[in-house]
Amino acid sequence: MSRLGNLGHRLHRGEIAYDFVGKRKLWYGVSILITVAAILGLAVNGLKLGIEFSGGAVFTTPKTSMSVSQVQDRIGGDTGDHQALVQKLGTGSVRIQISDITLDEAKQYQGEIAKDLDIKPADIDPQIIGPSWGEEISKKAFEGLVIFMVLVTIYMAIAFEWRKAVAALIALLHDLTITIGVYAIVGFEVTPGTVIGLLTVLGYSLYDTVVVFDGLKETTKDITKQNRYTYSELANRSLNQTLVRSINTTVVALLPVAGLLFVGGGLLGAGTLNDIALSLFVGLTAGAYSSIFIATPLVADLKERDPEIKALRKRVLAKRAADARRGEQGGDDPQDSHGPADGDHGDGDHGDHGDDDPHAATAGASGSRRESPSRNRGRNRPSGKRR
């Protein structure tokens, strides 16, 4: 068995565990810092909207030997107050994008660009998008995102409960904010491909969260019928059991996305791949983080405020204090030190924990009943009447 597989087996059996839920304040603080940095980047730099959202024109030239800087120097004074974004495509052609211009301005700029680059105006492939169409696309993208969030919340509330729905929604907003903030800081354009990438990321993040929540649902079934574990402890145990699975699925998903971003967008110069690849790469990483460090600890926080879970926590802590006192007072008595306490056996104990809990195993081994010496007196005696 590989080292990672052995680690996953030990985590699932409960032999080792990382206290994610117990250190939730630390994870909350890290998430708040990252989120604040993303919001500041968005407020300072803003989003660079593609022409699909802002309207404008894209001019694609034939294959040329000129570099991006040379093209920018030649057309620099012919675009007026509008900034021209120049990209070198993998085919050797040049893509020149100018936002917020009208149809008449686009025709004028096409002729001036052709003159500056010493090519015929007919050889330039123009793509002109009006501002009204871009505004409509922006509205539909926002509506699609809101509808997605609402449906996710309803589904999580039906499949699990409202606390898990709230935690999942906060985790999704966390992933969305970080991804948009990175776009603002890096300066990549926001295109329809970016929106598709964001929706894909949110779906993947939701899948990872559902896997953890499903395990948590099974682990905490009939939790109030036992007195050994609090809700937070069982939530942390469930999270540890699915930890390696979450890591594996995230790494496998990030490898092809990294290929799109660094090889396709970086080495091959396919700038259109950057739109979707960056959102996928950042969003998948943030989604894996939020599923482990945000969603489950939030559920534990919300559940610990429930009256039944509060009462359970008091019973568990009281039982542990009583066991500690009995251990200090009568440590030599096997029934006091190893015997199960009242209400801590049978159906009242959670079914998943008997095999994995070392204390339960110790109790079963040392709690066997000793036979009285008087019961051995008749052994090895011949059958028949006594004389």
Secondary structure, DSSP 8 states (H G I E B T S, - for coil): --HHHHHHHHHHHTSS---TTTTHHHHHHHHHHHHHHHHHHHHHH--EE-HHHH-EEEEE----S--HHHHHHHHGGGSTTS-EEEEE-TTS-EEEEEES--HHHHHHHHHHHHHHTT--GGGSEEEEE-HHHHHHHHHHHHHHHHHHHHHHHHHHHHHT-HHHHHHHHHHHHHHHHHHHHHHHHHT-EE-HHHHHHHHHHHHHHHHHHHHHHHHHHHHTTTGGG-SS--HHHHHHHHHHHTHHHHHHHHHHHHHHHHIIIIIIIIIS--HHHHHHHHHHHHHHHHHHHHIIIIIHHHHHHHHTTSHHHHHHHHHHHHHHHHHHHHHHH-TT-HHHHHS--TTSSGGGS-TTTTTT-HHHHHHHHH------GGGGTTTT--SS---
